[in-house]
Amino acid sequence: MIRLAVQATPRAGRDEVLGWGLDPAGRPFLKLKVAAPAVEGAANAALAAFIAKALHRPKSAVRIVSGETARLKRFEIEGVEAADLAAAFGTPPGAAG
């Protein structure tokens, strides 16, 4: 299982990966846009589905663990490793190799 920090932009024109960023402490986060609005958990569900599809995992393998109402969220993803994230989304800044 791996934890993934995601900066979400809801109500975008389409679901899209914008790349990686670093928070003020230097920790990487993935920037994603989703078409769903941030209403009644729709954007969170869309983010989880988008991540699951990109990583070829079932939706049940992706769950939000913090930041449900914040722009920066943390997800736990079962059955993936750092190499899987890099293959799907590119190598995070500061990652070795």
C-alpha positions as CSV (number, residue, x, y, z in Angstrom):
1,M,0.0,0.0,0.0
2,I,1.2,3.5,-0.8
3,R,0.0,7.0,0.2
4,L,-0.5,9.6,-2.4
5,A,-1.0,13.3,-1.9
6,V,-3.2,14.9,-4.5
7,Q,-3.9,18.6,-5.2
8,A,-7.4,18.6,-6.7
9,T,-9.0,21.1,-9.1
10,P,-12.7,20.3,-9.5
11,R,-15.0,21.6,-12.2
12,A,-12.3,21.3,-14.9
13,G,-13.2,20.8,-18.5
14,R,-11.9,17.2,-18.3
15,D,-10.1,14.8,-16.1
16,E,-6.4,15.4,-16.5
17,V,-3.0,14.9,-14.9
18,L,-1.1,18.3,-14.5
19,G,2.1,16.8,-13.1
20,W,3.9,16.9,-9.8
21,G,4.4,19.7,-7.4
22,L,6.2,20.2,-4.0
23,D,4.5,21.5,-0.9
24,P,6.4,24.0,1.3
25,A,8.1,21.2,3.2
26,G,9.4,19.7,0.0
27,R,7.0,16.7,-0.1
28,P,5.7,15.7,-3.6
29,F,2.0,15.9,-4.5
30,L,0.2,15.0,-7.7
31,K,-1.8,17.7,-9.4
32,L,-5.1,16.4,-10.9
33,K,-8.1,18.1,-12.5
34,V,-11.5,16.4,-12.6
35,A,-14.7,17.5,-14.4
36,A,-16.9,16.7,-11.3
37,P,-17.9,19.5,-9.0
38,A,-16.8,19.6,-5.4
39,V,-20.4,18.9,-4.2
40,E,-21.4,16.0,-2.0
41,G,-18.2,14.1,-2.5
42,A,-18.5,14.0,-6.3
43,A,-15.0,15.4,-6.9
44,N,-13.4,13.0,-4.4
45,A,-15.2,10.0,-6.0
46,A,-14.0,11.2,-9.5
47,L,-10.4,11.6,-8.2
48,A,-10.4,8.1,-6.7
49,A,-11.8,6.6,-9.9
50,F,-9.3,8.5,-12.0
51,I,-6.4,7.3,-9.9
52,A,-7.7,3.7,-9.9
53,K,-8.1,3.7,-13.7
54,A,-4.6,5.2,-14.2
55,L,-3.0,2.6,-11.9
56,H,-5.1,-0.3,-13.3
57,R,-6.6,-1.0,-9.9
58,P,-10.2,-1.5,-8.8
59,K,-11.9,1.6,-7.4
60,S,-12.1,-0.3,-4.0
61,A,-8.3,-0.2,-3.9
62,V,-8.3,3.6,-3.7
63,R,-9.6,5.4,-0.6
64,I,-9.3,9.0,0.7
65,V,-7.7,9.1,4.2
66,S,-7.5,12.9,4.8
67,G,-8.5,16.2,3.2
68,E,-12.0,15.3,2.1
69,T,-13.0,19.0,2.0
70,A,-9.5,20.4,1.3
71,R,-7.8,21.0,-2.0
72,L,-4.8,18.8,-0.9
73,K,-6.0,15.3,-0.2
74,R,-4.3,12.1,0.8
75,F,-5.2,8.7,-0.7
76,E,-4.2,5.2,0.2
77,I,-3.8,2.8,-2.7
78,E,-3.6,-0.9,-2.2
79,G,-1.5,-3.1,-4.5
80,V,0.8,-0.4,-5.9
81,E,4.4,0.6,-5.4
82,A,6.3,3.8,-6.2
83,A,7.3,2.4,-9.6
84,D,3.6,2.0,-10.5
85,L,3.0,5.7,-9.6
86,A,6.0,6.7,-11.7
87,A,4.8,4.6,-14.7
88,A,1.3,6.1,-14.5
89,F,2.0,9.7,-13.6
90,G,5.8,10.3,-14.1
91,T,8.5,10.4,-11.5
92,P,7.8,12.6,-8.5
93,P,10.3,15.4,-7.8
94,G,13.0,14.3,-5.4
95,A,12.5,10.6,-6.1
96,A,15.6,8.5,-6.7
97,G,16.1,7.2,-10.2
